[in-house]
Amino acid sequence: MIESPQAMLAQAEDNNETAHTRQHREELNNHPEVQAQITELLRKHYRQWPQEKLPALNSKTPLQIIKNQNWPGNGRSPAAGLN
């Protein structure tokens, strides 16, 4: 699950994150090497995501759903069952 920075900050405050820990995290996140690694992890995730079986899609991958225009049946679009 991807959270907004605001949600992460609110959660950190709820978890009583210390100012020192928060400052250390922010310093790490400002390093170009860390930013590059995070960017690559996100790219990898989004490249692989269409091939992952998802419970919400009856354990099918998003690509399988797109290829099978009759899913989930009754002439509806593949996304109709995602309500």
Biopython code that builds the backbone (N, CA, C, O; Angstrom):
import numpy as np
from Bio.PDB.StructureBuilder import StructureBuilder

atoms = [
    (1, "MET", "N", (0.835, -1.167, 0.000)),
    (1, "MET", "CA", (0.000, 0.000, 0.000)),
    (1, "MET", "C", (0.890, 1.244, 0.000)),
    (1, "MET", "O", (1.863, 1.338, 0.748)),
    (2, "ILE", "N", (0.534, 2.172, -0.842)),
    (2, "ILE", "CA", (1.290, 3.422, -0.920)),
    (2, "ILE", "C", (0.517, 4.488, -0.170)),
    (2, "ILE", "O", (-0.679, 4.674, -0.394)),
    (3, "GLU", "N", (1.210, 5.196, 0.729)),
    (3, "GLU", "CA", (0.583, 6.237, 1.522)),
    (3, "GLU", "C", (1.166, 7.592, 1.155)),
    (3, "GLU", "O", (2.311, 7.700, 0.718)),
    (4, "SER", "N", (0.364, 8.605, 1.340)),
    (4, "SER", "CA", (0.843, 9.961, 1.103)),
    (4, "SER", "C", (1.829, 10.337, 2.200)),
    (4, "SER", "O", (1.783, 9.784, 3.298)),
    (5, "PRO", "N", (2.723, 11.280, 1.902)),
    (5, "PRO", "CA", (3.647, 11.736, 2.946)),
    (5, "PRO", "C", (2.919, 12.277, 4.174)),
    (5, "PRO", "O", (3.380, 12.090, 5.300)),
    (6, "GLN", "N", (1.793, 12.942, 3.966)),
    (6, "GLN", "CA", (1.036, 13.484, 5.084)),
    (6, "GLN", "C", (0.513, 12.361, 5.982)),
    (6, "GLN", "O", (0.557, 12.465, 7.207)),
    (7, "ALA", "N", (0.016, 11.279, 5.357)),
    (7, "ALA", "CA", (-0.489, 10.148, 6.137)),
    (7, "ALA", "C", (0.636, 9.484, 6.908)),
    (7, "ALA", "O", (0.454, 9.079, 8.056)),
    (8, "MET", "N", (1.801, 9.373, 6.278)),
    (8, "MET", "CA", (2.944, 8.763, 6.947)),
    (8, "MET", "C", (3.389, 9.612, 8.137)),
    (8, "MET", "O", (3.731, 9.078, 9.192)),
    (9, "LEU", "N", (3.385, 10.932, 7.965)),
    (9, "LEU", "CA", (3.762, 11.815, 9.066)),
    (9, "LEU", "C", (2.766, 11.716, 10.218)),
    (9, "LEU", "O", (3.153, 11.683, 11.386)),
    (10, "ALA", "N", (1.485, 11.668, 9.877)),
    (10, "ALA", "CA", (0.470, 11.551, 10.926)),
    (10, "ALA", "C", (0.629, 10.236, 11.671)),
    (10, "ALA", "O", (0.514, 10.192, 12.895)),
    (11, "GLN", "N", (0.893, 9.168, 10.935)),
    (11, "GLN", "CA", (1.092, 7.868, 11.574)),
    (11, "GLN", "C", (2.335, 7.892, 12.458)),
    (11, "GLN", "O", (2.328, 7.337, 13.557)),
    (12, "ALA", "N", (3.387, 8.524, 11.990)),
    (12, "ALA", "CA", (4.615, 8.610, 12.780)),
    (12, "ALA", "C", (4.366, 9.374, 14.075)),
    (12, "ALA", "O", (4.877, 8.998, 15.131)),
    (13, "GLU", "N", (3.588, 10.436, 13.995)),
    (13, "GLU", "CA", (3.266, 11.197, 15.202)),
    (13, "GLU", "C", (2.428, 10.347, 16.151)),
    (13, "GLU", "O", (2.607, 10.403, 17.368)),
    (14, "ASP", "N", (1.515, 9.562, 15.589)),
    (14, "ASP", "CA", (0.701, 8.683, 16.416)),
    (14, "ASP", "C", (1.558, 7.618, 17.098)),
    (14, "ASP", "O", (1.248, 7.174, 18.203)),
    (15, "ASN", "N", (2.628, 7.218, 16.435)),
    (15, "ASN", "CA", (3.516, 6.201, 16.988)),
    (15, "ASN", "C", (4.602, 6.805, 17.871)),
    (15, "ASN", "O", (5.550, 6.118, 18.252)),
    (16, "ASN", "N", (4.465, 8.084, 18.196)),
    (16, "ASN", "CA", (5.420, 8.786, 19.058)),
    (16, "ASN", "C", (6.847, 8.743, 18.533)),
    (16, "ASN", "O", (7.792, 8.533, 19.292)),
    (17, "GLU", "N", (6.993, 8.943, 17.241)),
    (17, "GLU", "CA", (8.332, 8.997, 16.657)),
    (17, "GLU", "C", (9.084, 10.180, 17.266)),
    (17, "GLU", "O", (8.543, 11.283, 17.357)),
    (18, "THR", "N", (10.302, 9.956, 17.672)),
    (18, "THR", "CA", (11.073, 11.029, 18.282)),
    (18, "THR", "C", (11.557, 12.004, 17.219)),
    (18, "THR", "O", (11.647, 11.662, 16.040)),
    (19, "ALA", "N", (11.860, 13.200, 17.641)),
    (19, "ALA", "CA", (12.373, 14.218, 16.728)),
    (19, "ALA", "C", (13.700, 13.755, 16.131)),
    (19, "ALA", "O", (13.979, 13.994, 14.956)),
    (20, "HIS", "N", (14.511, 13.094, 16.947)),
    (20, "HIS", "CA", (15.804, 12.604, 16.465)),
    (20, "HIS", "C", (15.612, 11.568, 15.352)),
    (20, "HIS", "O", (16.293, 11.626, 14.328)),
    (21, "THR", "N", (14.699, 10.634, 15.546)),
    (21, "THR", "CA", (14.432, 9.604, 14.536)),
    (21, "THR", "C", (13.899, 10.232, 13.261)),
    (21, "THR", "O", (14.315, 9.867, 12.161)),
    (22, "ARG", "N", (12.981, 11.174, 13.404)),
    (22, "ARG", "CA", (12.405, 11.857, 12.241)),
    (22, "ARG", "C", (13.498, 12.604, 11.476)),
    (22, "ARG", "O", (13.546, 12.549, 10.248)),
    (23, "GLN", "N", (14.369, 13.298, 12.199)),
    (23, "GLN", "CA", (15.446, 14.049, 11.552)),
    (23, "GLN", "C", (16.392, 13.098, 10.826)),
    (23, "GLN", "O", (16.828, 13.388, 9.712)),
    (24, "HIS", "N", (16.709, 11.974, 11.444)),
    (24, "HIS", "CA", (17.604, 10.993, 10.827)),
    (24, "HIS", "C", (16.985, 10.454, 9.533)),
    (24, "HIS", "O", (17.674, 10.329, 8.521)),
    (25, "ARG", "N", (15.680, 10.134, 9.567)),
    (25, "ARG", "CA", (14.992, 9.630, 8.377)),
    (25, "ARG", "C", (15.010, 10.673, 7.266)),
    (25, "ARG", "O", (15.268, 10.343, 6.108)),
    (26, "GLU", "N", (14.740, 11.919, 7.606)),
    (26, "GLU", "CA", (14.729, 12.984, 6.604)),
    (26, "GLU", "C", (16.110, 13.187, 5.993)),
    (26, "GLU", "O", (16.232, 13.421, 4.790)),
    (27, "GLU", "N", (17.158, 13.097, 6.830)),
    (27, "GLU", "CA", (18.519, 13.226, 6.304)),
    (27, "GLU", "C", (18.836, 12.093, 5.342)),
    (27, "GLU", "O", (19.437, 12.318, 4.291)),
    (28, "LEU", "N", (18.440, 10.885, 5.692)),
    (28, "LEU", "CA", (18.670, 9.745, 4.791)),
    (28, "LEU", "C", (17.927, 9.930, 3.469)),
    (28, "LEU", "O", (18.480, 9.683, 2.398)),
    (29, "ASN", "N", (16.685, 10.363, 3.554)),
    (29, "ASN", "CA", (15.878, 10.534, 2.345)),
    (29, "ASN", "C", (16.410, 11.635, 1.437)),
    (29, "ASN", "O", (16.066, 11.668, 0.255)),
    (30, "ASN", "N", (17.226, 12.521, 1.950)),
    (30, "ASN", "CA", (17.788, 13.595, 1.127)),
    (30, "ASN", "C", (19.017, 13.158, 0.331)),
    (30, "ASN", "O", (19.470, 13.891, -0.548)),
    (31, "HIS", "N", (19.557, 11.991, 0.621)),
    (31, "HIS", "CA", (20.727, 11.507, -0.123)),
    (31, "HIS", "C", (20.303, 11.029, -1.515)),
    (31, "HIS", "O", (19.336, 10.278, -1.644)),
    (32, "PRO", "N", (21.022, 11.461, -2.555)),
    (32, "PRO", "CA", (20.689, 11.029, -3.909)),
    (32, "PRO", "C", (20.695, 9.516, -4.072)),
    (32, "PRO", "O", (19.897, 8.974, -4.837)),
    (33, "GLU", "N", (21.585, 8.826, -3.361)),
    (33, "GLU", "CA", (21.644, 7.369, -3.479)),
    (33, "GLU", "C", (20.358, 6.730, -2.948)),
    (33, "GLU", "O", (19.842, 5.779, -3.535)),
    (34, "VAL", "N", (19.855, 7.252, -1.852)),
    (34, "VAL", "CA", (18.625, 6.725, -1.268)),
    (34, "VAL", "C", (17.447, 7.027, -2.185)),
    (34, "VAL", "O", (16.593, 6.168, -2.408)),
    (35, "GLN", "N", (17.400, 8.237, -2.713)),
    (35, "GLN", "CA", (16.327, 8.602, -3.632)),
    (35, "GLN", "C", (16.348, 7.719, -4.873)),
    (35, "GLN", "O", (15.294, 7.303, -5.355)),
    (36, "ALA", "N", (17.536, 7.431, -5.393)),
    (36, "ALA", "CA", (17.655, 6.579, -6.572)),
    (36, "ALA", "C", (17.180, 5.163, -6.265)),
    (36, "ALA", "O", (16.505, 4.543, -7.087)),
    (37, "GLN", "N", (17.521, 4.658, -5.107)),
    (37, "GLN", "CA", (17.110, 3.298, -4.744)),
    (37, "GLN", "C", (15.597, 3.216, -4.562)),
    (37, "GLN", "O", (14.969, 2.253, -5.002)),
    (38, "ILE", "N", (15.015, 4.214, -3.918)),
    (38, "ILE", "CA", (13.560, 4.239, -3.748)),
    (38, "ILE", "C", (12.875, 4.308, -5.109)),
    (38, "ILE", "O", (11.895, 3.603, -5.349)),
    (39, "THR", "N", (13.386, 5.153, -5.996)),
    (39, "THR", "CA", (12.823, 5.276, -7.336)),
    (39, "THR", "C", (12.872, 3.940, -8.068)),
    (39, "THR", "O", (11.898, 3.549, -8.712)),
    (40, "GLU", "N", (13.993, 3.242, -7.976)),
    (40, "GLU", "CA", (14.125, 1.953, -8.650)),
    (40, "GLU", "C", (13.187, 0.917, -8.051)),
    (40, "GLU", "O", (12.606, 0.118, -8.785)),
    (41, "LEU", "N", (13.028, 0.913, -6.735)),
    (41, "LEU", "CA", (12.093, -0.021, -6.103)),
    (41, "LEU", "C", (10.662, 0.224, -6.573)),
    (41, "LEU", "O", (9.919, -0.723, -6.833)),
    (42, "LEU", "N", (10.279, 1.490, -6.682)),
    (42, "LEU", "CA", (8.936, 1.814, -7.164)),
    (42, "LEU", "C", (8.762, 1.418, -8.624)),
    (42, "LEU", "O", (7.716, 0.887, -9.000)),
    (43, "ARG", "N", (9.765, 1.667, -9.446)),
    (43, "ARG", "CA", (9.689, 1.259, -10.858)),
    (43, "ARG", "C", (9.516, -0.249, -10.971)),
    (43, "ARG", "O", (8.689, -0.730, -11.746)),
    (44, "LYS", "N", (10.296, -0.990, -10.196)),
    (44, "LYS", "CA", (10.216, -2.452, -10.219)),
    (44, "LYS", "C", (8.825, -2.918, -9.790)),
    (44, "LYS", "O", (8.246, -3.813, -10.406)),
    (45, "HIS", "N", (8.300, -2.312, -8.741)),
    (45, "HIS", "CA", (6.967, -2.677, -8.267)),
    (45, "HIS", "C", (5.922, -2.473, -9.360)),
    (45, "HIS", "O", (5.121, -3.369, -9.626)),
    (46, "TYR", "N", (5.926, -1.313, -9.989)),
    (46, "TYR", "CA", (4.909, -1.020, -10.989)),
    (46, "TYR", "C", (5.107, -1.806, -12.281)),
    (46, "TYR", "O", (4.142, -2.034, -13.010)),
    (47, "ARG", "N", (6.329, -2.223, -12.580)),
    (47, "ARG", "CA", (6.560, -3.108, -13.727)),
    (47, "ARG", "C", (6.014, -4.505, -13.461)),
    (47, "ARG", "O", (5.475, -5.139, -14.367)),
    (48, "GLN", "N", (6.148, -4.990, -12.230)),
    (48, "GLN", "CA", (5.744, -6.347, -11.889)),
    (48, "GLN", "C", (4.269, -6.463, -11.507)),
    (48, "GLN", "O", (3.687, -7.543, -11.616)),
    (49, "TRP", "N", (3.672, -5.386, -11.071)),
    (49, "TRP", "CA", (2.319, -5.428, -10.559)),
    (49, "TRP", "C", (1.306, -6.063, -11.516)),
    (49, "TRP", "O", (0.468, -6.840, -11.059)),
    (50, "PRO", "N", (1.341, -5.776, -12.804)),
    (50, "PRO", "CA", (0.337, -6.386, -13.692)),
    (50, "PRO", "C", (0.414, -7.916, -13.752)),
    (50, "PRO", "O", (-0.552, -8.556, -14.168)),
    (51, "GLN", "N", (1.531, -8.511, -13.350)),
    (51, "GLN", "CA", (1.670, -9.961, -13.379)),
    (51, "GLN", "C", (1.358, -10.619, -12.034)),
    (51, "GLN", "O", (1.448, -11.841, -11.918)),
    (52, "GLU", "N", (0.995, -9.839, -11.022)),
    (52, "GLU", "CA", (0.721, -10.389, -9.692)),
    (52, "GLU", "C", (-0.747, -10.783, -9.560)),
    (52, "GLU", "O", (-1.644, -10.018, -9.914)),
    (53, "LYS", "N", (-0.975, -11.992, -9.044)),
    (53, "LYS", "CA", (-2.345, -12.450, -8.792)),
    (53, "LYS", "C", (-2.887, -11.692, -7.584)),
    (53, "LYS", "O", (-2.229, -11.584, -6.548)),
    (54, "LEU", "N", (-4.102, -11.170, -7.743)),
    (54, "LEU", "CA", (-4.708, -10.351, -6.696)),
    (54, "LEU", "C", (-6.005, -10.979, -6.204)),
    (54, "LEU", "O", (-6.843, -11.373, -7.016)),
    (55, "PRO", "N", (-6.186, -11.081, -4.894)),
    (55, "PRO", "CA", (-7.428, -11.643, -4.364)),
    (55, "PRO", "C", (-8.673, -10.896, -4.866)),
    (55, "PRO", "O", (-9.710, -11.516, -5.105)),
    (56, "ALA", "N", (-8.579, -9.601, -5.023)),
    (56, "ALA", "CA", (-9.725, -8.803, -5.485)),
    (56, "ALA", "C", (-10.133, -9.151, -6.909)),
    (56, "ALA", "O", (-11.245, -8.837, -7.336)),
    (57, "LEU", "N", (-9.236, -9.797, -7.641)),
    (57, "LEU", "CA", (-9.521, -10.202, -9.023)),
    (57, "LEU", "C", (-9.694, -11.722, -9.105)),
    (57, "LEU", "O", (-9.401, -12.333, -10.133)),
    (58, "ASN", "N", (-10.169, -12.318, -8.022)),
    (58, "ASN", "CA", (-10.343, -13.775, -7.961)),
    (58, "ASN", "C", (-9.047, -14.501, -8.267)),
    (58, "ASN", "O", (-9.039, -15.485, -9.006)),
    (59, "SER", "N", (-7.969, -14.023, -7.706)),
    (59, "SER", "CA", (-6.622, -14.607, -7.862)),
    (59, "SER", "C", (-6.152, -14.637, -9.306)),
    (59, "SER", "O", (-5.389, -15.517, -9.702)),
    (60, "LYS", "N", (-6.604, -13.687, -10.075)),
    (60, "LYS", "CA", (-6.105, -13.509, -11.443)),
    (60, "LYS", "C", (-5.220, -12.267, -11.462)),
    (60, "LYS", "O", (-5.285, -11.432, -10.560)),
    (61, "THR", "N", (-4.399, -12.157, -12.492)),
    (61, "THR", "CA", (-3.563, -10.971, -12.635)),
    (61, "THR", "C", (-4.343, -9.894, -13.384)),
    (61, "THR", "O", (-5.283, -10.218, -14.111)),
    (62, "PRO", "N", (-3.979, -8.625, -13.225)),
    (62, "PRO", "CA", (-4.636, -7.581, -14.008)),
    (62, "PRO", "C", (-4.531, -7.844, -15.515)),
    (62, "PRO", "O", (-5.466, -7.548, -16.258)),
    (63, "LEU", "N", (-3.412, -8.392, -15.967)),
    (63, "LEU", "CA", (-3.275, -8.690, -17.393)),
    (63, "LEU", "C", (-4.240, -9.777, -17.837)),
    (63, "LEU", "O", (-4.790, -9.704, -18.935)),
    (64, "GLN", "N", (-4.452, -10.785, -16.996)),
    (64, "GLN", "CA", (-5.423, -11.824, -17.336)),
    (64, "GLN", "C", (-6.825, -11.246, -17.453)),
    (64, "GLN", "O", (-7.594, -11.631, -18.334)),
    (65, "ILE", "N", (-7.147, -10.333, -16.569)),
    (65, "ILE", "CA", (-8.477, -9.724, -16.590)),
    (65, "ILE", "C", (-8.680, -8.915, -17.867)),
    (65, "ILE", "O", (-9.736, -8.987, -18.494)),
    (66, "ILE", "N", (-7.683, -8.161, -18.240)),
    (66, "ILE", "CA", (-7.791, -7.338, -19.450)),
    (66, "ILE", "C", (-7.936, -8.208, -20.690)),
    (66, "ILE", "O", (-8.708, -7.881, -21.592)),
    (67, "LYS", "N", (-7.199, -9.316, -20.742)),
    (67, "LYS", "CA", (-7.249, -10.204, -21.911)),
    (67, "LYS", "C", (-8.576, -10.938, -22.015)),
    (67, "LYS", "O", (-9.012, -11.260, -23.120)),
    (68, "ASN", "N", (-9.228, -11.209, -20.888)),
    (68, "ASN", "CA", (-10.484, -11.942, -20.868)),
    (68, "ASN", "C", (-11.636, -10.942, -20.748)),
    (68, "ASN", "O", (-12.031, -10.576, -19.641)),
    (69, "GLN", "N", (-12.155, -10.518, -21.852)),
    (69, "GLN", "CA", (-13.187, -9.478, -21.850)),
    (69, "GLN", "C", (-14.509, -9.945, -21.257)),
    (69, "GLN", "O", (-15.370, -9.114, -20.968)),
    (70, "ASN", "N", (-14.698, -11.242, -21.069)),
    (70, "ASN", "CA", (-15.959, -11.737, -20.519)),
    (70, "ASN", "C", (-15.949, -11.833, -19.004)),
    (70, "ASN", "O", (-16.972, -12.164, -18.404)),
    (71, "TRP", "N", (-14.823, -11.551, -18.373)),
    (71, "TRP", "CA", (-14.769, -11.659, -16.917)),
    (71, "TRP", "C", (-15.428, -10.453, -16.295)),
    (71, "TRP", "O", (-15.211, -9.373, -16.845)),
    (72, "PRO", "N", (-16.166, -10.478, -15.278)),
    (72, "PRO", "CA", (-16.610, -11.646, -14.528)),
    (72, "PRO", "C", (-17.872, -12.265, -15.097)),
    (72, "PRO", "O", (-18.519, -13.049, -14.404)),
    (73, "GLY", "N", (-18.247, -11.953, -16.310)),
    (73, "GLY", "CA", (-19.412, -12.573, -16.931)),
    (73, "GLY", "C", (-20.532, -11.587, -17.111)),
    (73, "GLY", "O", (-20.405, -10.405, -16.791)),
    (74, "ASN", "N", (-21.646, -12.094, -17.633)),
    (74, "ASN", "CA", (-22.856, -11.289, -17.823)),
    (74, "ASN", "C", (-22.636, -10.091, -18.744)),
    (74, "ASN", "O", (-23.365, -9.104, -18.650)),
    (75, "GLY", "N", (-21.650, -10.160, -19.625)),
    (75, "GLY", "CA", (-21.429, -9.096, -20.579)),
    (75, "GLY", "C", (-20.885, -7.812, -19.995)),
    (75, "GLY", "O", (-20.832, -6.792, -20.681)),
    (76, "ARG", "N", (-20.478, -7.848, -18.731)),
    (76, "ARG", "CA", (-19.948, -6.631, -18.103)),
    (76, "ARG", "C", (-18.478, -6.455, -18.442)),
    (76, "ARG", "O", (-17.811, -7.388, -18.888)),
    (77, "SER", "N", (-18.000, -5.276, -18.229)),
    (77, "SER", "CA", (-16.583, -5.007, -18.446)),
    (77, "SER", "C", (-15.765, -5.713, -17.373)),
    (77, "SER", "O", (-16.303, -6.033, -16.314)),
    (78, "PRO", "N", (-14.467, -5.968, -17.616)),
    (78, "PRO", "CA", (-13.633, -6.637, -16.627)),
    (78, "PRO", "C", (-13.595, -5.905, -15.282)),
    (78, "PRO", "O", (-13.429, -6.545, -14.243)),
    (79, "ALA", "N", (-13.744, -4.598, -15.283)),
    (79, "ALA", "CA", (-13.652, -3.832, -14.036)),
    (79, "ALA", "C", (-14.986, -3.795, -13.290)),
    (79, "ALA", "O", (-15.043, -3.287, -12.170)),
    (80, "ALA", "N", (-16.037, -4.311, -13.874)),
    (80, "ALA", "CA", (-17.351, -4.223, -13.242)),
    (80, "ALA", "C", (-17.419, -4.952, -11.905)),
    (80, "ALA", "O", (-18.201, -4.569, -11.035)),
    (81, "GLY", "N", (-16.622, -5.982, -11.730)),
    (81, "GLY", "CA", (-16.655, -6.744, -10.493)),
    (81, "GLY", "C", (-15.809, -6.167, -9.384)),
    (81, "GLY", "O", (-15.672, -6.788, -8.329)),
    (82, "LEU", "N", (-15.240, -4.998, -9.594)),
    (82, "LEU", "CA", (-14.337, -4.417, -8.604)),
    (82, "LEU", "C", (-15.020, -3.432, -7.665)),
    (82, "LEU", "O", (-14.334, -2.705, -6.947)),
    (83, "ASN", "N", (-16.333, -3.387, -7.649)),
    (83, "ASN", "CA", (-17.035, -2.421, -6.797)),
    (83, "ASN", "C", (-16.725, -2.606, -5.376)),
    (83, "ASN", "O", (-17.237, -1.871, -4.532)),
]
sb = StructureBuilder()
sb.init_structure("model")
sb.init_model(0)
sb.init_chain("A")
sb.init_seg("    ")
for serial, (resi, resn, name, xyz) in enumerate(atoms, 1):
    if name == "N":
        sb.init_residue(resn, " ", resi, " ")
    sb.init_atom(name, np.array(xyz, "f"), 0.0, 1.0, " ", f" {name:<3s}", serial, name[0])
structure = sb.get_structure()
